[in-house]
Amino acid sequence: MAFEDELTLSELRQVEILNRLLKPGEELRPERIRGIGVVYKIGELTIREERVSTLIKLGLFRIKGHVSFAICPVCGDLDLSLNLFCPNCNSQDLEKVDLVIHYECHYADDVSRFRTPKGLVCPVCDKPLKVVGVDYGRPGISYRCSTCMSVFQFPLFSLTCSNGHVLRLDELALHRSPVLVYEPSGSRQATAVSRVLSLIEALSSHGYRAEPFAVLRGQLSHLEHVVDALVHKGEKRCAVVLIDNSVASPDTVSRLLTLALDLQVPVVAALSTGFANNIAKFLRLEGNLEERIGSLFPRELVKVIVYSDEKELLAKLLNALDAV
């Protein structure tokens, strides 16, 4: 996986955290964060929507439905601001008022203009307002234009994206983001990520402390390498690399050799039987696969094991770790 998959380190770490924090069947709903976009929150972890597509492809989530977000049809921006206008003069200088209407003189204004120590009194005709629905009406929250002084319940509005595009409601486009259900079973069990995490659990049950997707800095190149597992044995460390792609390539062998030389820590290279057979044919190697392929690497740095299933992988890996 360390060589063949295209997952970034950040994505691998996210997969590990998902496995620890989420329960099977747990639902994740998309949220919009201004300046960031659509995200999914799991505790303190925030995952951008574009990263989620990779996790869905890995088989970690099932799509349950969608949530639609309004976006700018010109640039796709999610950050939309609401603009309010007076329907009479188009001014944006508006005030929100709790409207009172005096039926007798037809004066309408905010309730604060009617309040007196004696109760509600019309500030225009000075008559008391005693019974709602008889003396006066309370239509509720309205708006008053400070430019033309007109009062109305519903202002005109438009929306503006952060790039300055002004839009009417009927011009908006919709972006549909999936509602996800975490399902670590089924297809996920066949993924490389799941296999690594399952292997970590198996090693832990045998008393080993192991880190999935560990980052190691090269002693020669000073570059960072990601290995499938870093196993601790006392003060010693051993890197584990799983290679199970079916296409044999000399690049895989050369990159594994480069990794071992750069890290200067023991590396256990676990090759699937299919890959080992293909690499043997490609390099015209005969005899015991583990011995012949293992001879391509410095024995003090690389231990090659060949496995046909998960049970054999664990058994051979434990034997290799005992010899470290």
N, C-alpha and C positions, 0 to 999 in steps of 0.2 A: 504493500500500500504506500509506503514511503516514497517509492519510485514511480509508480504507475498512475496514482490518482492525482487529480488536479485540485484537490481541496487545499485551501490556504490554512496556515497555522491557526488563524482566528476561527475559521469554520470548524476545525478539528476540536479546538477548545470548547466551542459552543456545543458541539455534539456531546462531549464529555459532561458538560454542565447540565444539558437537557436530561441526560440519562440519570443524573443524580437528583435533579430538582422536580421533575415531572412524574406524575403517576399515570399509568395507562388509562386512557379515556378522558384525561383532563383536556379542557377546551381552551384555546387561545384565540382571542378576538383582536383584530387590528385596531390600532389607535393612530390618530394623526397628531404629530408634534410639530409645531411651527418651526421652520428653519431646518427641519430634519426630514420630514416626510412620514410615510406610513411605517409603523414599527409594531413589534410584538414584545410585550413585557412579561418576564418571568422572574419575580422577585426583583433583585437589583439588576438583572440582566436585561438589556434592551437589544433586540435583534432587528436590523433593517429588513424591509420586505424583500429586497433583492437577494439577501442571504437565505431567506426562508425557502426560495425556490430550489436551492441546492439541497436543503434538508428534506424537502418534499420528494425530490428525486432519489434521495437515499432511502426512502421508504419509512421515514420516521413519523410522518404525519399523514392523516387522511383529511381531504377537503370536505367539510360539512356543508358549507354554504358560502355566501359572500356578503361583504358590507360595501356599499357604494359611497365614494367620496367625490364631492364636486371638485373639478379641476378646470384650469384655463384651457380652452380648446386650441389656443394659439401656441402656448409653450409647455403645457402640461403641468404648470405650477399648482401645487396644493394649497399654498398660503394665500387665501382670499380674504380681503377686507370688505366689510359691508359699508356702503355709503348711503346716507339718508338725505332726502331732498324735500323741500316744501312743494306740495302739488300745485300751489298757486303761483309762486315766483321762482322756484328752483333753488332757493337759498338753502345752504347747509347749516345755517345758524338756527338750530332748533333747541327747544326746551321740552322736557318731559313734564307733564302736568297731570294731577289727579282732578279731573274736570268736574265742576259744578255748574249747572245751568239754572238760572232763576227764570221760572216760567213767565212771570208777570212782565218783566222788563227785557227778557231775553239776553241778559248779560251772562256771559260764560267765561270762567277763568279757573285758575287753580284754587283748590279748597283753602289754601293758606290765605288767600285774599278775602275770604268770607269769615274767617275765624275771628271772634271777639270774646272778651270776658263774659258777654251775655249769650254766647252761642253763635250760630251762623247768622250773619247779617249781610245783606247785599251792599257792597261798597258804592253802588251807583245810585240806588233809590232809597237806601237806608232802611229797607223793610226786613223784618226777621224771617228766616227760613226755618219753619217748624217741622213740617211733615214732608219726608222724601216721597216723591211721586205725586204730591199735591202742590206744594209750594216750589219745589225744586227737583232737579234730576241729578243722578250720579252715574253717568255713562261709563265711568272708570278712567283708566289711564289713557291719556291722549297726548298730542304734541302741539306746541305753539311755535310759530315762526317768529323769531325776534326781528326779522326784517320787515315783513308785511303785517305781522300780528294776527294772522289767521290761525284758527284752531282746527285741528283735524285729528281723526283717530288713526289713519293709516298714511304714513308718508310714502313717497316714491323711494325706490332704492335701486342701486346698482352694486356691482361687485368689482373690485380691482385686485389683480394678482400682484405679487411682489415685483414683477417686471413691468408694471404699469399698464397692462391691458385692461380696459374698462369693459364690463360685460353686463348684459341683461340676464335675467334668470333663465330665459329660454335659450340663451346662447351657451350655457354651461355644458361641459362634457362631464362624463362620469367615469371614475376609475374604480373598478371592482377588485377588492382585496379579499383573499380567502379567509374564512373562519376555519381554524385547524383543530383537529383532534389528535392528541398524541397516542400513537399506537406502536409500541416497541416490539410487537409480535408480528408474525406473518412475514411479509416480504423483507422487513428490516433484519430478520435473522440471517438473511443471505448476504447482507452488505458487509463490506470490509470493516466498516466502523464497528458494527455490532460484534464481529468476530474478535476484534482487538479488545473491546470492553469485556466480552465473555472470557477471553484468555486472561485478562487482568484479574477477574474474579476467581478464576481457577487457580492462578498462581498464589493469590492471597490465601485461598483455602489450604494451600500447602506450605504456608508460613513465609512466603516471599512478599516483600514490599515492592510493588511495581507501579510505575507511572505510565499512563497511556499518553501517546503523542508527545513524548518528552523532547525538549529542545536542548541540544548539545552544541557547544561552540568548538569548531575545529581548532586543533592545536597548531596547525600549519597555515591554514587559510584564514582563520579567525571568523569564518562564516558560520551562520547558524544552520544546523541540520535538524530535521524532525525524524525521529525514529518511532516505530510503532509502540515499543515499550522499552522502558529503562528499568531493569531489575536490580535491586540492591541486595547484596549478600555480604553482611557485615560492613566492612569499609570498602569492599569492592563493588564495582558496577559493571553491568553487562547490558549492551544494547541488543534488542531483538528486532529483526526486520522480516516481515512476511512478504513473500513474493509468490503470487498465484495467478498472474496473467498467463494466458495460453500462448502468446506470441513470444518466441525466443529471440532475444536481441543481444548482440555483444555489448550494447550500451548498458544493459542491466548489470552485466558482469563488471564492466569497467567502472561504473558508478558505485557499485558495492565495494570494489577494491579501493577506490578513492575515498569513500566514506570511512572505511576501516583505518586507512593510513592517516587520515586527517584527524579522526577522533582519538586515536591511540587508546581505545578501550576495547575489550573483547566484544565481538559482534557475533551473535547467532543468526545465521541466515536460514530461515525456514522456507524451503521451496516446495511447492505442490508437486506431486508426481508428474502431472501433465507438463509443467514448466521444466522440470528436471529432465524429462525424456526429450523434450524439444531442444533444450540447450545442448544435451549430449549429442543429438543428431546434428545440430548446427555446427558444433565444434568437433564432431566425429570422435566422441569419447566412448570407450568401451569398458565394460566391467561394472563394478559397484558404483552406482551413481554418486552416493555421498562422498566416497573416497576420491573418485575421478574429478568431480566438480570442486571438492574441497582442496584438491592439489593446486587449483588455480590461484589460491590465496595464501598469504602467510598464515601458517597454522596457529601461531601464537595470537593472532588477531581475529581470525574468522573461523567459526565452526559451522559447517554446512550440515543441515538435516533435511531429509526428504520425507514428506508425509502424504498419506492418501486420504486421511479424514481427521476430524478435530481430536478424536481420542488419541490417535497416533501422534499428532502434533504435540499435545500436552505431555505425553509420556516421553517422547524424545527430547522435548525442550527441558523437562525436569532433569533428565540424565545429563544433558549438556551443561545445565546450570550447576549441577553437582560437581562437574569436572573443572569449573572455573576456579 
